[in-house]
Amino acid sequence: MSSTHFGFESVDERDKARRVRGVFDSVAPRYDLMNDLMSMGLHRAWKAYTVLAANVKAGQQVLDIAGGTGDLALAFAKRVGPSGRVIHTDINESMLRTGRNRLLDAGVTLPTVVCDAEKLPFPDAAFDLVSVAFGLRNMTHKDAALAEMNRVLKPGGRLLVLEFSKVARPLEKAYDWYSFKVLPRLGQLVAGDSGSYRYLAESIRMHPGQDELKALMQKTGFGHVDYHNLTGGIAALHVGIKC
Ligand SMILES: C[S@@+](CC[C@H](N)C(=O)[O-])C[C@H]1O[C@@H](n2cnc3c(N)ncnc32)[C@H](O)[C@@H]1O
């Protein structure tokens, strides 16, 4: 039996996915509102930057992993046009359903697939671009998930990983105070759930930092990897090219 971390807790590897599912089942109905409140709207700027960096072209095939309520999938769908395709996926049905409803309200229908990033149900070399925003942190075997993302990319295709990362030292104190004192209270107030937002703060601390993630992406098959710090490293965008 191997163990892994669920926030600061050590849990049986086989239990992590169930615990993560519990978090997102609980937060799904208030996910978008909480994202805006807790990041003070910053997640929109980070995603807009990701979409710019993706530079998706008409006709391209895009896979959005851990797509949740669909921010990236929606932005990419507008860019690939009718000759391209964006597949919106997530392991969690509640999150994916919330996202699909949002997309339908915006007049966009996309193929949606419930799937685990660690075992993608897609053929090799099928996509020009794969994206995963704030999802990798929650995966049990990040190396397996990254290797799967590499497998489904065409040679020369790119993986964009937008994720919380290690903040610059001068921000650390304020960021810790905000994460551990304010976030769980905000979660309790708005979503009636402090535990899920404590998990969020803890899982960010347990996630590999910028250089560690870059090395992991290189190890899992990405020939060239670069990253861009966003808002002092609160988040980072890693771009890997399958060579
Ligand atoms: C914080 S949300 C991010 C949603 C969206 N990408 C965004 O940026 O707003 C994290 C998502 O990762 C999904 N997730 C967690 N583990 C996963 C896995 N192994 N495979 C696919 N999705 C996963 C969760 O269900 C959840 O919807």
The ligand as an ORCA input file, in Angstrom:
! r2SCAN-3c Opt
* xyz 0 1
  C      -9.857     23.688     -9.374
  S     -10.792     22.812    -10.560
  C     -10.299     23.583    -12.073
  C     -11.418     23.721    -13.080
  C     -11.099     24.582    -14.301
  N     -10.049     23.992    -15.084
  C     -10.735     25.977    -13.906
  O      -9.584     26.370    -14.132
  O     -11.569     26.697    -13.394
  C      -9.921     21.285    -10.610
  C     -10.607     20.216    -11.439
  O      -9.716     19.091    -11.555
  C     -10.532     17.940    -11.676
  N      -9.709     16.726    -11.472
  C      -9.143     16.314    -10.317
  N      -8.483     15.158    -10.512
  C      -8.630     14.832    -11.821
  C      -8.183     13.760    -12.635
  N      -7.439     12.766    -12.138
  N      -8.517     13.752    -13.949
  C      -9.272     14.747    -14.466
  N      -9.746     15.795    -13.747
  C      -9.422     15.849    -12.444
  C     -11.600     18.190    -10.617
  O     -12.711     17.360    -10.767
  C     -11.895     19.680    -10.825
  O     -12.974     19.893    -11.684
*
